[in-house]
Amino acid sequence: MIDIVDKKDCTGCWACANICHKSCITMKTDKDGFDYPIVNESICIKCKKCINICPILHKQEIQNNPVAYACFNKDEEIRKESSSGGIFTLLAINIIEDNGVVFGARFNDLFEVEHNYVESVEDIKVFRGSKYVQSKIGYTFTEVKKFLEDGRKVLFSGTPCQVGGLKSFLGKEYENLICTDIICHGVPSPLAWDKYKNEISNGKKINNISFRDKTYGWKDYSFRMDFEDGTRYFEKGSENKYIRGFIGDIYLRNSCYQCKFKNLHRESDLTLADFWGIENINKNMDDGKGTSFIIVNSERGNQVLNNIQEKIEIKEVSLENTIKYNISAIQSSYNNPRRKYFFKNIFKLKFDKLVDNSLKEDFMIRLKTKVKKIVKS
Ligand SMILES: Cc1cc2nc3c(=O)[nH]c(=O)nc-3n(C[C@H](O)[C@H](O)[C@H](O)COP(=O)(O)OP(=O)(O)OC[C@H]3O[C@@H](n4cnc5c(N)ncnc54)[C@H](O)[C@@H]3O)c2cc1C
């Protein structure tokens, strides 16, 4: 049976909970807000299925020739609502118009982030836009399998570890499955998000949230929370405490600091990301409204991208040159020693103060280390 000894060895993909036919694995939320499997030993029959499908214990090695592109959706409205170049929406429309099903991360009624599926073009909008919180996968892998075995096309979108979990759970290739992942900085704690969301909304009913509002442009994105009473909380991303804490690596999942899925040979068919550095790679593809960086990882990915060719602007780019502007593709987040401080004080301090203290102290630690190094040399 699965036994998580070191938290960095569990991405919280729920594959073990999905595979257990005896339903003896429950995902329990830890004190930092992340889910981990707990086995009810009294009903476990020791079949080892949970161990055999764990994507960390049995990591797939992929051999392929990835090809990179800069591209964006020609539909200005969709691109504005999307975090990068709005490519995800086009892929999703393509699958649904072929009687398929699309899985992705959405907000529920409480503005928590969870995985779910949609079957109509109208509903794709619930997945649009990056939500910087670890999404709860739940039993979606089981649902994916059912749709695939019914012969439906399925587009599954998620983080690289979620795609890894799904592929392990399925255990075989399905012709009718397309997977897209993202270049992932790391996933923030649902507990940290809950605290931030509650402090900002302060009892007001939330109507909508965008982590990547493009009012001041794609590169200078803002955080926005709209309330039912018509008011709005709006702040530039560079000043917003939640975004700063996320980028500052103080409340990511433990596994993100030693991510086993940082790789250019991926299990997904397509990787979607922001094309940071586009101004240095291809100025014609940079109009400030959002450019996607796409890596085609498989022939199936290539076919799906071909299906949307007429609706996008696209240019092939060098993968090597582009990766240096988006190092999260291959490098784990900084294992910030102030993470402990953040979670130790999460119920004691206001969110803004907590992030300020965490980031300030972190800077001091880095400075001290630097000074020590200089003195030593
Ligand atoms: C936690 C996180 C970290 C990221 N880190 C980076 C990074 O370091 N560098 C980079 O270039 N890009 C990163 N991205 C990806 C980027 O922000 C865009 O999501 C991506 O480029 C797709 O943009 P789009 O315009 O095509 O579609 P959009 O409509 O903006 O994206 C929607 C897609 O994102 C998925 N999604 C949204 N939130 C989540 C979530 N919490 N978990 C899983 N999937 C989610 C949806 O299911 C859907 O597939 C990150 C995204 C997330 C969610």
The ligand as an SDF file (V2000), in Angstrom:
LIG
                    3D

 53 58  0  0  0  0  0  0  0  0999 V2000
   -0.1380   27.0640  -11.3990 C   0  0  0  0  0  0  0  0  0  0  0  0
    0.3170   27.5340  -12.7560 C   0  0  0  0  0  0  0  0  0  0  0  0
    1.6630   27.8550  -12.9670 C   0  0  0  0  0  0  0  0  0  0  0  0
    2.1020   28.2840  -14.2280 C   0  0  0  0  0  0  0  0  0  0  0  0
    3.4330   28.5920  -14.4060 N   0  0  0  0  0  0  0  0  0  0  0  0
    3.8630   29.0080  -15.6220 C   0  0  0  0  0  0  0  0  0  0  0  0
    5.2530   29.3370  -15.8450 C   0  0  0  0  0  0  0  0  0  0  0  0
    6.0800   29.2570  -14.9370 O   0  0  0  0  0  0  0  0  0  0  0  0
    5.6210   29.7420  -17.0950 N   0  0  0  0  0  0  0  0  0  0  0  0
    4.7130   29.8350  -18.1280 C   0  0  0  0  0  0  0  0  0  0  0  0
    5.1030   30.2190  -19.2280 O   0  0  0  0  0  0  0  0  0  0  0  0
    3.4130   29.5010  -17.9620 N   0  0  0  0  0  0  0  0  0  0  0  0
    2.9600   29.0950  -16.7330 C   0  0  0  0  0  0  0  0  0  0  0  0
    1.6300   28.7560  -16.5750 N   0  0  0  0  0  0  0  0  0  0  0  0
    0.7700   28.6200  -17.7700 C   0  0  0  0  0  0  0  0  0  0  0  0
    0.1730   29.8970  -18.3140 C   0  0  0  0  0  0  0  0  0  0  0  0
   -0.1480   30.7870  -17.2570 O   0  0  0  0  0  0  0  0  0  0  0  0
   -1.1100   29.6220  -19.1470 C   0  0  0  0  0  0  0  0  0  0  0  0
   -2.0020   28.8480  -18.3660 O   0  0  0  0  0  0  0  0  0  0  0  0
   -0.8810   28.8550  -20.3980 C   0  0  0  0  0  0  0  0  0  0  0  0
    0.0470   29.5560  -21.1900 O   0  0  0  0  0  0  0  0  0  0  0  0
   -2.1700   28.6450  -21.2040 C   0  0  0  0  0  0  0  0  0  0  0  0
   -2.6410   29.8570  -21.6270 O   0  0  0  0  0  0  0  0  0  0  0  0
   -3.7720   30.0570  -22.7310 P   0  0  0  0  0  0  0  0  0  0  0  0
   -3.8540   31.5350  -23.0120 O   0  0  0  0  0  0  0  0  0  0  0  0
   -3.5640   29.1480  -23.9030 O   0  0  0  0  0  0  0  0  0  0  0  0
   -5.1150   29.5080  -22.0680 O   0  0  0  0  0  0  0  0  0  0  0  0
   -5.8680   29.9470  -20.7560 P   0  0  0  0  0  0  0  0  0  0  0  0
   -7.2970   29.9820  -21.0870 O   0  0  0  0  0  0  0  0  0  0  0  0
   -5.2760   31.0970  -20.0990 O   0  0  0  0  0  0  0  0  0  0  0  0
   -5.5620   28.6920  -19.7920 O   0  0  0  0  0  0  0  0  0  0  0  0
   -6.4800   27.7940  -19.3920 C   0  0  0  0  0  0  0  0  0  0  0  0
   -5.7980   26.4570  -19.1840 C   0  0  0  0  0  0  0  0  0  0  0  0
   -5.0630   26.4610  -17.9610 O   0  0  0  0  0  0  0  0  0  0  0  0
   -5.4960   25.3560  -17.1740 C   0  0  0  0  0  0  0  0  0  0  0  0
   -5.3810   25.7300  -15.7630 N   0  0  0  0  0  0  0  0  0  0  0  0
   -5.7740   26.8860  -15.1750 C   0  0  0  0  0  0  0  0  0  0  0  0
   -5.5110   26.8340  -13.8590 N   0  0  0  0  0  0  0  0  0  0  0  0
   -4.9810   25.6280  -13.6060 C   0  0  0  0  0  0  0  0  0  0  0  0
   -4.5310   24.9640  -12.4240 C   0  0  0  0  0  0  0  0  0  0  0  0
   -4.5890   25.5480  -11.2320 N   0  0  0  0  0  0  0  0  0  0  0  0
   -4.0300   23.7130  -12.5360 N   0  0  0  0  0  0  0  0  0  0  0  0
   -3.9900   23.0850  -13.7290 C   0  0  0  0  0  0  0  0  0  0  0  0
   -4.3860   23.6620  -14.8990 N   0  0  0  0  0  0  0  0  0  0  0  0
   -4.8740   24.9290  -14.8240 C   0  0  0  0  0  0  0  0  0  0  0  0
   -6.9510   25.1420  -17.6010 C   0  0  0  0  0  0  0  0  0  0  0  0
   -7.3730   23.8410  -17.2990 O   0  0  0  0  0  0  0  0  0  0  0  0
   -6.8280   25.3610  -19.0900 C   0  0  0  0  0  0  0  0  0  0  0  0
   -6.2770   24.2280  -19.7050 O   0  0  0  0  0  0  0  0  0  0  0  0
    1.1620   28.3660  -15.3120 C   0  0  0  0  0  0  0  0  0  0  0  0
   -0.1940   28.0740  -15.0850 C   0  0  0  0  0  0  0  0  0  0  0  0
   -0.6190   27.6450  -13.8290 C   0  0  0  0  0  0  0  0  0  0  0  0
   -2.0820   27.3000  -13.6140 C   0  0  0  0  0  0  0  0  0  0  0  0
  1  2  1  0
  2  3  1  0
  2 52  2  0
  3  4  2  0
  4  5  1  0
  4 50  1  0
  5  6  2  0
  6  7  1  0
  6 13  1  0
  7  8  2  0
  7  9  1  0
  9 10  1  0
 10 11  2  0
 10 12  1  0
 12 13  2  0
 13 14  1  0
 14 15  1  0
 14 50  1  0
 15 16  1  0
 16 17  1  0
 16 18  1  0
 18 19  1  0
 18 20  1  0
 20 21  1  0
 20 22  1  0
 22 23  1  0
 23 24  1  0
 24 25  2  0
 24 26  1  0
 24 27  1  0
 27 28  1  0
 28 29  2  0
 28 30  1  0
 28 31  1  0
 31 32  1  0
 32 33  1  0
 33 34  1  0
 33 48  1  0
 34 35  1  0
 35 36  1  0
 35 46  1  0
 36 37  1  0
 36 45  1  0
 37 38  2  0
 38 39  1  0
 39 40  1  0
 39 45  2  0
 40 41  1  0
 40 42  2  0
 42 43  1  0
 43 44  2  0
 44 45  1  0
 46 47  1  0
 46 48  1  0
 48 49  1  0
 50 51  2  0
 51 52  1  0
 52 53  1  0
M  END
$$$$
